[in-house]
């Protein structure tokens, strides 16, 4: 199965997007076809042995729309944006001109109906000069219909091809009113009474109002994609490349992996890379949501689009084009906007049959009033009013606009949502399963305990913070010995000890001999002749006589999920170093927030039960599932689903990928493996568990907004169409003017988009 994205042109409302979906889904070999009206893109999945891109494009063109395979191109995107800007300016000009003609037309046609008739020149008096009165209205109307010609150029062809849309409704209604009025104008010389049956102002003002509504709607829709545009704009177009020790300015597209670029203070990072020289503070907030600048030095990774606050950096480019972090984020967001939430399918089904249904209602209503004895002009007014008040646009915009704004809000907070389905499903989750290592915990070991004969030092809450107590001289001496022994080792536990010594500004003694004792620990002989062993209990027992004296304290450390390491100096065990993968500062707070929302929290880990229970207790986990093999994680998720749970899995490793796919919503930690990130539905760029709670909250906000939008769209049509059809006329003698219908129709779309834009100001 092949997946492709197509750019669709010629769509004007939800009926159009529904028509494109309908014709493509009927094609043999097509498994899925989703069209997003807001982005004008179609995501399609098909069997390339059965159907070809040429056949797909031909099918769409036959339905009356344009299609081409979408290829990401920065220059092309800029040209399209410039073209859109040009189209908006032209549309604005047409709207202004249409209003300039519509206002005098309204004055001329309706002025005499005011309680105090508005003055008119004598030659335009309706009773004395009916032909001049009618011709003046015709002269004002024709330019307005020319300015709104797109309704006719798109609406009638769509109708003839069997895919009527919003333009078809406007085109039929206004053209019927115009042609009827034109015939009445021709008949005025025979019978002056025909001057009272003119509906030029209905045709002209409806076209003007719908043009104004479409313009406002288009501008509003443009705002919903601002987050993507801002992200794209983060990456500069040029960079300073260092070649043969000379600096040269080049276009970013010319850079290849391995090139070295120069970043001065205040400049943006053009592409992902690794620092090879210099120090600086880089602001990554727009990409990760992390508010504080991140210190960068040699071997630090930098992300394209981030800002170098201060310092000079030389960066070796590692990723270019669509492989960069920024490009992937943009792609994730566009995919999310393109994939439909299940809630949108109802609106799509309605929109697909909406226009033909409305045309049927308009025709039936007009016929019923004719049968009831009303004249043709009355029936025409009913017909036109029903056609112009009906608005499938509001239905079609209800879901995609809210999803676009919702995913944009998430991205600004470092939460990347890959699909509309994930955004909808997250608010239904009632069980969150957390991987331990790297998700609840830091994912790298730290020294959390130092035990000497005089006493023990322990990091506060198993996390080394500023509140942790200071080390005594004896504890520093033990750490000094341990750092001396581990300085030559690359083992993660060794790195933790060396890192702790560096924090305490302790540099180990010079080593003359170093041996790694695989599976046990290390041995070193220092310049001063000290012999130091560091490692497991068995190693200490072999090389010291008092190792057993420390076993009880070692077991106490192990009971708390810490790895005890014996320090032996000159055949005497002098202390213990406790190392553990410490929990993140926000983990317990995040779990509490989830539980407050009625979500049950599980921890899934391959660790032994004792360690898992200790970490779980610290993080306030509801239920701990320990000693699970990597290949069994997905089965555990499945078991929870069989119990009726809707599961969100949160993980960061390659071994979490199957479980992320199995869960209703897979959530990957941003600093995790690429495979975990690719498998997940949501990516948390800040690697902060509080963002799991925020992602669920974002889902609730977005779905609530969609429901509000759908309610108003359905409510508007449910009330508006019967009123336009004359349902109230027998009781109140009130009849809806086509002009008011056109205004209400435009207003409904703008209201839906404006309501979606309210999401931008929400706090997660």
DAJOBEL-V260561 format. One record per residue. RES is the residue in one letter. PHI is phi in whole degrees, 0 to 359 (* if undefined). PSI is psi in whole degrees, 0 to 359 (* if undefined). D_FIRST is the distance of its C-alpha to the first C-alpha in whole Angstrom. Layout:
BEGIN
RES:PHI:PSI:D_FIRST, RES:PHI:PSI:D_FIRST
END
This chain:
BEGIN
X:*:135:0, X:250:138:4, X:249:133:7, X:219:159:10, X:243:132:14, X:243:142:16, X:270:123:20, X:253:132:21, X:244:158:25, X:90:5:28, X:273:140:27, X:234:344:30, X:202:179:30, X:297:332:27, X:296:327:28, X:292:310:26, X:298:324:23, X:294:322:23, X:294:318:23, X:297:318:20, X:298:317:18, X:298:313:19, X:288:327:19, X:282:324:15, X:292:334:14, X:284:345:16, X:290:137:14, X:294:131:13, X:99:350:9, X:271:120:9, X:269:325:8, X:207:142:10, X:212:116:13, X:235:126:16, X:249:129:18, X:257:113:21, X:297:323:24, X:292:318:26, X:265:353:24, X:57:39:23, X:234:147:19, X:242:128:16, X:258:123:13, X:229:142:10, X:237:124:6, X:212:162:5, X:274:110:5, X:289:351:7, X:278:345:9, X:253:319:10, X:230:150:11, X:244:160:12, X:303:323:13, X:298:320:16, X:292:322:16, X:296:313:15, X:298:317:18, X:299:320:20, X:295:318:19, X:292:319:20, X:295:324:23, X:296:330:24, X:281:354:24, X:104:17:27, X:233:162:25, X:262:151:24, X:210:144:20, X:209:151:19, X:295:130:16, X:277:125:18, X:237:127:19, X:292:121:21, X:213:116:25, X:301:317:28, X:294:318:30, X:296:320:28, X:300:318:28, X:295:319:31, X:296:318:32, X:296:320:30, X:295:320:32, X:295:321:35, X:295:318:34, X:298:318:34, X:299:319:37, X:296:319:38, X:295:320:37, X:297:318:38, X:296:318:42, X:295:319:42, X:296:319:41, X:299:317:44, X:298:317:46, X:296:320:45, X:297:315:46, X:299:316:49, X:296:319:50, X:298:318:49, X:297:320:51, X:299:327:54, X:275:327:54, X:289:322:53, X:298:309:56, X:295:328:59, X:296:316:58, X:298:317:58, X:301:315:61, X:292:314:62, X:277:330:61, X:251:348:61, X:303:321:64, X:287:349:67, X:269:352:65, X:294:155:66, X:307:319:69, X:248:105:71, X:307:135:70, X:283:142:68, X:292:143:71, X:225:153:70, X:301:149:71, X:302:324:74, X:288:350:72, X:254:13:69, X:295:128:70, X:296:322:68, X:281:319:72, X:279:322:74, X:229:69:71, X:299:324:68, X:293:317:66, X:296:320:67, X:300:316:65, X:289:317:62, X:295:323:62, X:298:317:62, X:296:319:59, X:299:318:57, X:296:322:57, X:285:331:56, X:282:317:53, X:305:312:52, X:301:323:51, X:296:318:49, X:294:328:47, X:292:317:46, X:297:328:45, X:260:27:43, X:299:337:42, X:300:329:38, X:300:322:38, X:277:322:39, X:293:330:37, X:261:322:34, X:291:313:35, X:291:314:36, X:302:319:33, X:298:321:31, X:295:315:33, X:292:334:34, X:270:6:30, X:82:15:30, X:233:61:28, X:300:143:32, X:227:192:32, X:301:320:34, X:300:324:35, X:297:318:36, X:300:312:38, X:295:316:40, X:298:312:41, X:295:312:42, X:298:310:44, X:287:324:46, X:292:323:46, X:298:314:48, X:296:319:50, X:293:311:51, X:296:320:51, X:299:315:54, X:296:322:56, X:295:318:56, X:297:317:57, X:298:323:60, X:296:316:61, X:297:328:62, X:274:352:64, X:304:317:66, X:303:329:69, X:282:320:69, X:213:109:69, X:297:340:69, X:298:338:68, X:297:344:64, X:296:340:64, X:276:359:63, X:245:34:60, X:264:135:58, X:234:33:55, X:301:318:54, X:294:328:54, X:296:310:51, X:299:311:49, X:291:315:50, X:288:324:50, X:299:313:46, X:300:317:45, X:297:314:46, X:293:320:45, X:292:322:42, X:300:316:42, X:297:315:43, X:299:317:41, X:297:320:38, X:296:313:39, X:296:320:40, X:297:317:36, X:295:318:35, X:295:319:37, X:295:317:36, X:297:326:32, X:299:325:33, X:291:331:35, X:293:338:32, X:258:16:30, X:297:325:33, X:300:318:31, X:294:315:28, X:299:320:31, X:296:319:33, X:297:315:31, X:298:321:30, X:291:345:34, X:296:324:35, X:279:124:34, X:291:159:36, X:278:335:36, X:236:163:38, X:214:159:39, X:263:112:42, X:264:139:41, X:260:113:44, X:226:125:44, X:52:43:47, X:61:17:49, X:242:143:49, X:268:137:47, X:218:140:45, X:273:126:43, X:227:160:40, X:290:143:37, X:303:326:34, X:298:338:31, X:279:343:34, X:287:145:34, X:231:157:32, X:306:134:32, X:106:336:35, X:296:146:37, X:253:128:40, X:243:155:40, X:255:128:43, X:242:116:43, X:265:167:47, X:302:133:48, X:91:356:46, X:261:153:43, X:271:148:40, X:283:121:37, X:285:325:35, X:216:167:32, X:292:145:32, X:191:185:34, X:235:134:37, X:290:127:41, X:250:347:43, X:200:141:46, X:98:173:48, X:226:148:48, X:191:168:47, X:250:123:45, X:246:130:42, X:272:113:41, X:249:17:37, X:300:322:38, X:294:334:36, X:262:324:33, X:249:344:34, X:82:356:36, X:286:119:39, X:286:329:42, X:275:143:44, X:298:148:44, X:256:128:42, X:289:134:45, X:237:138:43, X:217:191:45, X:306:137:44, X:76:0:41, X:285:144:40, X:273:142:36, X:238:149:36, X:254:134:33, X:302:133:33, X:101:343:34, X:282:165:37, X:246:127:40, X:278:108:43, X:291:306:46, X:212:163:49, X:89:161:49, X:256:129:48, X:236:137:45, X:254:123:43, X:239:130:40, X:271:123:37, X:293:131:34, X:247:330:31, X:223:140:28, X:230:169:28, X:58:227:25, X:284:354:22, X:275:347:23, X:290:157:26, X:302:316:27, X:298:315:28, X:297:322:24, X:292:322:22, X:297:314:24, X:299:317:24, X:296:319:20, X:300:316:20, X:293:318:23, X:293:322:21, X:297:319:18, X:298:321:20, X:287:335:22, X:276:331:18, X:276:134:17, X:273:141:19, X:284:148:22, X:306:328:22, X:296:336:26, X:282:342:24, X:295:327:23, X:298:312:26, X:298:321:28, X:295:318:25, X:296:318:25, X:297:314:29, X:298:327:29, X:296:327:27, X:253:359:30, X:296:307:32, X:298:310:33, X:302:322:34, X:297:315:36, X:297:318:38, X:299:321:39, X:295:316:40, X:298:317:42, X:299:316:44, X:293:314:45, X:297:316:46, X:300:316:48, X:297:316:50, X:296:318:51, X:299:317:52, X:291:327:54, X:293:317:55, X:296:326:56, X:287:357:58, X:103:2:60, X:283:155:59, X:282:172:59, X:297:323:56, X:296:323:56, X:296:313:56, X:297:322:53, X:296:319:51, X:299:317:52, X:299:312:50, X:303:311:47, X:293:317:47, X:300:316:47, X:297:316:44, X:297:317:42, X:276:337:42, X:280:334:42, X:291:133:39, X:222:97:36, X:287:346:33, X:301:315:32, X:301:320:34, X:296:316:31, X:290:331:28, X:273:342:30, X:306:313:31, X:274:306:27, X:298:325:26, X:294:317:29, X:295:320:30, X:294:320:27, X:298:313:27, X:292:320:31, X:298:315:30, X:292:327:27, X:295:317:30, X:297:318:33, X:299:315:31, X:298:321:30, X:295:338:34, X:257:14:34, X:77:20:32, X:244:110:30, X:260:115:26, X:260:125:24, X:275:341:20, X:206:157:19, X:296:325:21, X:300:315:21, X:295:320:22, X:296:322:25, X:284:318:26, X:290:330:25, X:302:326:28, X:283:351:31, X:265:353:30, X:295:134:30, X:235:4:33, X:217:127:33, X:245:124:32, X:254:123:32, X:251:129:33, X:292:152:32, X:277:295:36, X:290:121:36, X:86:348:35, X:251:297:34, X:281:322:37, X:259:173:39, X:293:335:39, X:88:1:37, X:217:141:40, X:289:150:44, X:224:154:47, X:285:121:50, X:241:354:51, X:207:139:55, X:228:116:58, X:250:124:60, X:238:177:64, X:295:329:67, X:278:343:68, X:157:180:65, X:240:147:62, X:251:135:59, X:225:139:56, X:294:142:54, X:294:126:54, X:60:28:51, X:62:24:50, X:218:122:49, X:286:109:51, X:233:181:52, X:295:338:55, X:279:350:56, X:294:145:56, X:295:157:60, X:283:156:61, X:279:144:62, X:280:171:65, X:298:320:67, X:294:321:66, X:291:322:62, X:296:321:62, X:297:319:64, X:294:317:62, X:298:323:58, X:299:314:60, X:298:315:60, X:296:318:57, X:294:324:56, X:298:316:58, X:292:324:56, X:265:357:53, X:303:329:53, X:267:1:51, X:260:147:49, X:256:6:45, X:296:142:44, X:305:322:43, X:293:323:46, X:295:317:48, X:299:324:47, X:295:318:47, X:294:314:51, X:298:319:51, X:298:320:50, X:295:318:52, X:296:320:55, X:296:322:54, X:298:324:54, X:273:6:58, X:58:42:58, X:250:123:59, X:250:129:59, X:296:163:59, X:288:154:62, X:294:135:62, X:255:133:60, X:264:329:62, X:221:136:60, X:225:132:56, X:225:132:55, X:267:120:51, X:261:90:52, X:309:125:49, X:86:353:48, X:236:315:51, X:156:216:52, X:224:161:54, X:227:137:57, X:223:152:59, X:239:123:62, X:272:172:64, X:299:328:66, X:276:359:69, X:97:2:68, X:290:142:66, X:248:120:64, X:239:129:61, X:248:140:59, X:220:125:56, X:166:216:53, X:284:169:53, X:301:320:56, X:298:321:57, X:295:317:57, X:295:321:60, X:296:324:62, X:287:331:62, X:241:12:63, X:209:156:65, X:267:349:68, X:244:20:67, X:300:323:63, X:297:335:64, X:296:341:66, X:256:358:62, X:298:319:60, X:299:315:61, X:292:327:60, X:295:320:57, X:293:325:56, X:297:319:56, X:294:315:54, X:298:325:51, X:295:337:52, X:262:16:50, X:78:19:47, X:255:149:49, X:266:112:49, X:279:135:53, X:236:122:54, X:280:137:57, X:249:118:59, X:247:125:62, X:239:119:65, X:49:54:67, X:65:26:67, X:223:121:67, X:288:118:64, X:254:353:64, X:169:182:62, X:231:144:58, X:246:124:55, X:260:123:52, X:241:138:49, X:211:156:46, X:276:102:43, X:283:151:44, X:285:152:43, X:290:152:42, X:302:325:44, X:267:358:42, X:300:309:41, X:296:320:43, X:296:321:44, X:294:317:40, X:297:318:40, X:299:319:43, X:295:321:41, X:294:316:38, X:296:325:41, X:296:330:43, X:276:4:40, X:86:18:40, X:261:132:37, X:274:133:37, X:249:128:37, X:245:152:36, X:242:129:36, X:243:122:34, X:209:156:35, X:271:354:35, X:295:164:39, X:293:157:42, X:299:322:43, X:296:312:46, X:297:316:45, X:299:318:42, X:293:324:45, X:294:312:47, X:296:317:44, X:300:320:43, X:295:319:46, X:296:324:46, X:269:2:43, X:65:33:44, X:290:143:41, X:288:313:41, X:218:135:40, X:248:128:39, X:244:104:37, X:252:171:38, X:54:42:38, X:262:126:34, X:291:149:32, X:309:318:29, X:288:347:27, X:263:357:28, X:297:317:28, X:297:325:25, X:295:323:27, X:295:322:30, X:297:317:27, X:298:320:26, X:299:317:30, X:296:321:31, X:296:324:28, X:294:336:30, X:277:4:33, X:91:11:32, X:276:143:31, X:259:112:29, X:255:136:28, X:251:123:27, X:258:132:27, X:240:120:29, X:207:176:28, X:223:350:28, X:256:167:28, X:301:323:25, X:291:347:26, X:272:345:25, X:306:312:22, X:300:321:21, X:292:324:23, X:297:322:22, X:287:321:19, X:294:323:21, X:293:156:23, X:301:320:23, X:227:120:23, X:263:131:23, X:234:117:26, X:256:142:26, X:282:136:29, X:300:330:29, X:266:16:31, X:278:190:28, X:286:154:26, X:300:324:23, X:293:319:21, X:297:317:23, X:296:319:22, X:294:328:18, X:280:341:18, X:275:160:21, X:268:333:20, X:228:138:24, X:241:128:26, X:261:101:29, X:294:332:31, X:274:354:34, X:57:34:34, X:245:124:36, X:296:339:36, X:300:336:37, X:288:342:34, X:295:313:33, X:298:317:35, X:295:323:35, X:296:319:31, X:294:320:32, X:296:318:35, X:300:318:33, X:299:314:30, X:301:315:33, X:298:315:35, X:292:314:32, X:294:323:31, X:299:320:35, X:295:318:34, X:298:317:32, X:297:320:34, X:299:314:37, X:299:314:35, X:295:321:34, X:300:311:37, X:293:324:39, X:294:314:36, X:292:316:37, X:300:316:40, X:301:311:41, X:289:324:40, X:298:321:41, X:276:315:45, X:295:315:44, X:295:313:43, X:299:322:46, X:296:316:49, X:296:329:48, X:284:357:48, X:93:21:52, X:299:326:52, X:274:348:54, X:300:316:57, X:298:334:59, X:262:325:60, X:240:352:60, X:62:17:60, X:268:135:57, X:229:133:55, X:286:128:52, X:287:140:52, X:304:328:49, X:296:314:50, X:295:323:49, X:299:314:46, X:297:319:45, X:295:315:46, X:296:321:45, X:298:314:41, X:296:319:41, X:297:325:42, X:297:318:40, X:294:316:37, X:296:321:39, X:298:317:40, X:297:313:36, X:294:319:35, X:297:321:38, X:296:320:38, X:296:321:35, X:293:341:36, X:299:333:39, X:302:330:36, X:303:332:37, X:263:4:40, X:282:149:39, X:258:137:40, X:266:*:38
END
